[in-house]
Amino acid sequence: MKKILLFIAFIVIANITLSGQDKYFTKTGRVSLAGKSTLSKINAENKAVAVVLDTKTGILQFSLLTKGFEFKKALMQEHFNEKYIESDKFPKSEFKGELINNALVKYATDGVYPVTAKGKLSIHGETKDVETTGTITVNNDKLTLNATFYILIPDYKINAQMNDKVAITVDCSLDRLQ
Amino acid sequence: MKKKRILLPAVLILIAAAVFVGYKIYNKPVKSLTSSTADLKITATDLIKKFETNEAVANKEFLGKKTDFIITVSGAVKEIIKDERGAYTVVLGGNSTRSSVRCSIDSLHNQQAASLKTGSNVSIKGAITGFMMNDLGIGSDVVLNRCVIEVKN
């Protein structure tokens, strides 16, 4: 009985280890946003974005803390957190989705691969479907994800005095999850 | 008549001053935390425990009160990370747990971050941005931004 249990435990552990090898992750990914108000350009960057990509299934997840967006101007940072995003009520922003053409990426071969990501983006407590194209650069077992897409401020019920369209740029380098 | 002659330039000067001050306030850069006083001093272990016990309560305590809630965290250096663009992150916490406090270092303090040794004790001051739960399967973290290294041991 004990031997059987040990054997089962071994299989389970072996599976966890094996499945772990298909996953890539980072906790220092970068996501920036760029928009315009009547008075000036608005730019901010978050350098502590968590990303996990399962290369086997193409399942892709992003998670970031909205207070981590750094602006050049202190007043903008304050307004962003307190009036627009309401970081105390909605501290996190997430993307949960997949690469719909994951099978075309050769993760074992260095190169730049065009990809399309599709999924649900949650900002300010509102969740919307998004789809964007981008690239995955495979270099020496490291994956760099790059993409730029646009979101509409009213979609996320954000009450900001700025143009509706905001560009979101993703630049994240992922390492293999050990 | 004489009154008007004084009044007009005075009003113009006042308006100019107001515009100048307004412009200065509007453009005020985000300041370094080097000389800021911490709102709270806490160990990395206790800080993690606060968020793991009740994330909502901790969020309220740390994120709801003001734009920058500044804390000084002390603990053992678990890892020092330099990303592709040269930005440093110092990870504090014990080796027995996957939970940690991640401190994104203000680029003014990169050299100090680079000189830290894993396993040594350190105090780091930064603006807390929140808690990343372990929902991605990569460990949970309390995250601090714009960090300054206060004490090296």
Interface residues (C-beta under 8 A of the other chain):
Chain A: K23 F25 K27 T28 R30 L39 K47 A48 A50 V52 Q61 S63 L65 T66 K67 G68 E70 F71 K72 K73 A74 L75 Q77 E78 N81 E82 S87 D88 P91 K92 S173 L177
Chain B: I25 Y26 N27 K28 P29 V30 K31 N59 K60 L63 G64 T67 I81 D83 E84 R85 A87 T89 R102 S104 A127 I128 T129 G130 F131 M132 D135 L136 G137 I138 D141 V143 N145 R146
